[in-house]
């Protein structure tokens, strides 16, 4: 809120007393104070949107409580301070119950009390505006276009489902390989839904020890177990009115699955060690990199819980199926790194682009981010070259070849190159391990398809 825009209306039929209040408040140069002598004048000027109104309870053309009601009908958010010559406590109580922000009795201390009351009201309004701005910024931060970067057909099909999920209260199950951005999708759904002003509470089931998951989810009462020195609410209560995101739900053991099922069915929970039933209004989003239907067949996941939580299924495409999205994401991560380091963003050379596009990204978006951030540091000039890019996937190189678009000959050379490296350049051992003739390997070396220094 701009410090010069705090508008105060004073409604007072006593000109002398009104001028005293006007003068006193006008001592603050940030206040724009206007004095009105009647209820009619005040109502005519409400379109000017004052930030605060002080009302004399005993106006000649309309009682203060009636004027208050008309003000609230026009704008229920305008704070109102009632100033009255009456010291009847019941009048003050009734007005405060009706929504009056403060009630002041006319005496020698009124102007000072009014000054303090205005300061408190202004501070509260500023805080409310800050909260609204932050919530708006949060909503913008998690808008689809800001959080989910890409234009590939595979991703656009996902967008359609995310939009449907945001417009309904149905539970959502998000599946996909590790690193595809399941929590990002969950946040996008929450912050674009009508629950966006309430909490988004993420819980990684794989990161919590099994003996602590129940108390973490449902909370506990004082004395429930050794070390429970006070009541603590769980993640579900924390997310009441909002969204709870259960990541890696397939890691939940069967005993807790049955308790979760009851909570979802009854829409209430009981804290560990307690008897009180707590009503819940939460939306559940779940994620896993496993095939839950297969886990049900194996007996690792309850079938009844499976049907309760599946809701709208959203499967995230792996990065290798997203084509040019790889370069769009790479540019985004390069720009982010430059912003963090307060430097000009670097560009990708054609050879660097080709290298990024030819890699299968088993770690998906998470791996791409790490690779690009490292390449940004390693590049000496304004452009990132292919040599600046290093892959450090924990998967075996031979598994990665299957995802690359190469000829059979190129794949063969790659495999021979890996085995030569494994056996320290020993052609005979390599030929024996691959069950091919050593002359085949020598021919590849002679033709320049394999360089001895590669091994």
N, C-alpha and C positions, 0 to 999 in steps of 0.2 A: 504494500500500500504506500502510495506517495505521501510524504509527510505534509504536503500542502493541500491535500484533498479531504481532510477530515471535517465533514460538514456537520454542524450542530444546530438544531432548531430549538429555540426556547419559546414555549407557549405560556404566556403569563399576562393576565388582564390588568395587573397592577403595574402601571408604567414605571413608577419609581423602583419597585423591587425587580422588575424585569431588566431595567437598565443596570442595576447593581450586578445581576448575574451575567449580563451581556459583557459588561466591562471586565469583570473578574476572569471569565473564560477567555476573553480576547487578549489577555496578557500573554497567552501562548500564541506566538505568530503562526503556528502550524494549524490552528483552529480557524475555520471559517464559520463565524457565529451569526445567526440571523434571528431576530426577535419578532414574534407574532403576538398580537393582542387578543386573538380569538381562535376558536377551534376551526371556524370556516377558513380563515387565512392559512392555517396549517394544512388543512386538507387540500386546498387549492395548489399548494406548493410541494406536495408529496412527489410529483413527477421529477423534481430536482434530486430525488434520491439522497436524503440525508443519511449520515452514518449513525446519528444518535438524536433522540428527541427528549427534551425535558418538558413535563406537563404540569401545569397547575391543576390541582384536583378540582378546585371550585371555579370553573370558567362560567361566564354569564350565558353563553349561547349553547353550551353542551357540557355535561358533567365530564370530568376527567376520565372516568372508567369507560364511558360510552365512546369518547374520542379515542381512547386506547384501543378499543375493539375495532373501530373503523380503520385505524392505522394498521393493525395486524391483518385485517382483511385485505388491505392493499399490498402490504409487504410484511409477512410474518417474521422476517429476519431483522427488522430494525429494532435495536435495543431502546427501551423507554425507561426514563427515570421519572417517577411520580414525586412531585413536591407539594406538600399539603400543610395547612394550618392545623389539621386534626391530629391529635395524639392518640386516637382510639386504636389500640393494638389490633383489634379485629379487622378494621379497615385495611391496615397495612398487610395483615396475613392474607386476606382475601385477594388483594391486588397482586401480591407476590405469587400466590397460587395460580392466578390468571395468567401470569407470564411477565409481569413487570420486572425489569432487571434490578431496580433498586427503589426504595421508598425513603424519602427524606422529609423530616418535619421542619417547618419554617421556624428558624431561630437564629441566634447570632453565629452559630457554627455551620449553618447550611452551606454557605459558599465554599468553605474549606472541605466539607464532606463531599460536596458536588465535584470539586476539583479532583479529589482522590478517586471518586467513583468513575469519572470520565477517563482518567488514566488507566484504570483497571479494564474498563470496557474496551478502550482502544487497543490495549495490549492483547486482550482475548480475540478481538477481531483480526488483528495482525497475524496471530498464531493460526487462527482458522484459515485465513487466506493462504498462509504459507503451506499448511497441510494440503489444501485443495490444489495449490500449484504443484506440490511434490507428487500428489496422486495423479495429476494430469501428466506430469513429466514421466511418471512411472508407466502410465498407460501408453504414452507415446513410445517409450523405450521398448516396450514389449509388443508394439504393433507388428503385424505380420511383416511389413516391408523393412522394418528396422532389425528384426531378430532372425528372420529366416531368409537368408540371402540365396538367391538362385532363380533361374528362369527355365530350368529343364522341364520337359513334359512330366517326368516322374515326380518332381517336386510340386508342380502345379496340381497334379491329382491329389497330393497330400493337402495342399492349401484348401481345396474344396471341402475335405473332411474336417479340417481344423475350423473352418468357418461355420460348418454345421454344428460342431461340438460347442462352439462359443455361444450359440444362440439357444442352447437347450441345457437342461440340468442332468442329462443322462451321464452315467459314469463313462469314463473313456479309458481304454487300454491301449498303450503305446508300445509297439514292439519295433525292434530293429537291432542291428549289430551295435556292439560297443563303440561309442564315439560318434554316433549319428546325430546326437543332440536331443535326446528324449526329454530331458528336463527343460530345455529351451522351448520345446513344443508345448509342454505342460504349462509353463508360465504364460506363453502366448494365449493359450485357451483361457486361463484364469483372468488375465488382465484385459481380455476383450469380452468377458462375460459380465453379467449383472452382479457378480460377486467381487468385482475388481477392487472395491473400496474396503473389502475385508481381507484377512490374511491369506497368504499362500504359504503353506507349511510343507516343505519337502522332508521326507524321511527315507534314508537309504537303508533298506532292510539288511543288506549285506555288511554294513559297517557297524552294526550294533550287536554286541554279544547276546547270544540266545537267552541267557538268564536275565537280561535287562530289557528285552524288547517289550514285554507286557507293561511294565511300569513306565517305559518311555512313551508308549502309545496311549495308555489309558490313565497314567498318573497313579499316585499312591497317597494314602493317608499317613499321618504322623504315627509312628510306631508300627507300621506295617511290616517292617523288617529291620534288622540291625543297621543303623545309620540313617534311618528315615526319621530325622529329628523334626520335620515339619511337613505339612501337606504340600504336595506338588502336583500341578495339573499336567496332563500328558499332551501329546501332539494333537490329538483329536479335539480336546477342549480348547487348545490354543487356536485351532483353525475353525472354531464354531462360527458359522455364518459365512465361512469362506471355503477354501479348497485344501484338502490334504492330498499330497502327491506321494504315493508309496512306490519308491523306485526299487527295482530288483525284488519284486514281491515273490518270485519263485523260490527265494532263499528262506521264506518263512516256514517254520516247522509246523507239522500237522496239528499239534495241540493248540498253538496260537491261531492257526487258521480257523478252527472251530469258534474261538472267542471272537475273532474278527467278524465272522459270519453272523453271529448273534448281534453284535453291535450294529452291523449294517441292516439287519432285518428289523430290529427293535428301535433303531434310531436313538439309542441311549446306551450309556456305559456305567459301569461301577468301578471306581478306583480300587487299586490293589489294597486290600486290608480295610475296605470300607463297605457300607451298606447303602449309602445314598445313591439313587439313580439320577444320572445327569443327562438331560435331554440334549440331543444333538441335531444340528442342521448343517451338515457338511457335504460337500461334493467330493467324490473320490475319483482321482486319476491314478492309474497304475502304469508301471512300465517294467519291462523285462527284456533281456536279450535271448531268453530261452523260449521254446515253443511250449506254451502253457498246456495246450491240448495233449501234447506228447507227455508232459509231466503228469497230467491226469491219468493217462493210460498206464504210466509206470507206477502209479500209486503215490507219487510225491506231492500231489496237489488235489485238494478236495474238489469233486465235481460240482457240488452245490455252490461252493464259493466261486468257482470258475464262472458259472452262469450268472452269479450275482454281480461280479465285478467287470465282466468283459465289456458290457455296454456297447459303445461305438468303438470298433477296432481301427486304429491308425497304424499302418506299417510304414516306417521311415525307410526310404531307399538308401542303399549304401552309396558312398561317394563315387565309387567307380562307375555307377550307373547314371551319374548326373552330368556327364559331359563337360560342357563349358562352365558349369557352376564351379568347377575346380579353380579356374582362373579368376572368377568373380570373388570367390571366397579368399583366394590368395591375396588379391588386391586389397580386400577389406582388412585382412590381418596385417598386411604391410602398412596400411594407413594407420591402423591402431597402434602398431609398434612405433611408428614415427611420431605419432601424437604423444605417446607416453614418454618418449625420449626427447621431445621438443625439437625434432629435426624434420627436414623435408623428406617426404616419402620417396622411396626408391622405386624404380620400374623393373619389370621382368624382361630380360632379353628373349629373343625367339627360341634360343637353345634351352633356356631355363623353362619356358612355357612347355616346350616339347617334353622335357624331362618330367615335369609335373603331370602332364597329361598321360604319359606312358606308364606311370606308376599305379598299381592297383589299390593303394590306400587301405590296407587291412585295418588300420586304426581310425579310418574315416576322418571326419572333420576335426576331431581332437588331434589326430596325428598331423594333419595338414597345418594346423595352427602352430604346432611345435616346430615343424620343419621350416615353415616360412619365417618364424621369429628367429630361428638360428641362422637362416640364410641372410636375413637382414643384417645381422651382426657380422657375419663373415664377409659380406660384400664390401670391397674397399671403395668402389666408385659409386656413381649414382644409379648404376644398373646392376641387378642381380644376375649373375651368370650361372650356367649349368653347374660349374665346378663349386659354386658356393652352396649348392643344395646337397644335403646329406640325408639319407634315409636311415632310420634306426629302429625299424619295426622288429619286434621280438620273434615274429614268424620266420620260418625258414625261407630262404630265397627261392628254393624250388617250388614252394607252394604259391609264390607270387606270380610265377611265369604263367600259370593257368589263366590269369585274368587279363594278360596283355595281348593285344592284337598284333601277333607276329606270325611269320611263316613257320612251317614245321622245321625248316633248316635253321632259322634264327633261334627257335626254342632249343633245338639240339645243341647249337653252339653255346647257348647260355648254360645248359645243363653240364656240358663237358667242361666249361670254364669253371663252374662251381666245384666240380669234382677234382679238377687239376689243382685248384686252390686248397681243397681239403687234403690232398695227398702231396702237397708241397712241390707240385710241378712234375711228379713222377708219372710219365705217360703210361708205363706198363701197368702200374697199379690202377690207374684211372681206367684204362681199357678193360682190365679184368673186372673191376667193380661194375662197370656199365655193360659188360658183356658185348663189347664191340672190338673190332680190330684196331691195333695200335696205329696201323697205317692210315686209318680214317682220321685219327687225331693229328698225326703228322701232316696229313693233307690240309686239314683246317689251319694248322699253324703256317704251313707253306703258303697258302692262299691269303693269309692275313686275316682270316676270320677270327682267329684266336691269337692273342699276343702272349708270348711267354712271360712278360712282366706282369700280366694280369693275374698270374698264379703266384 
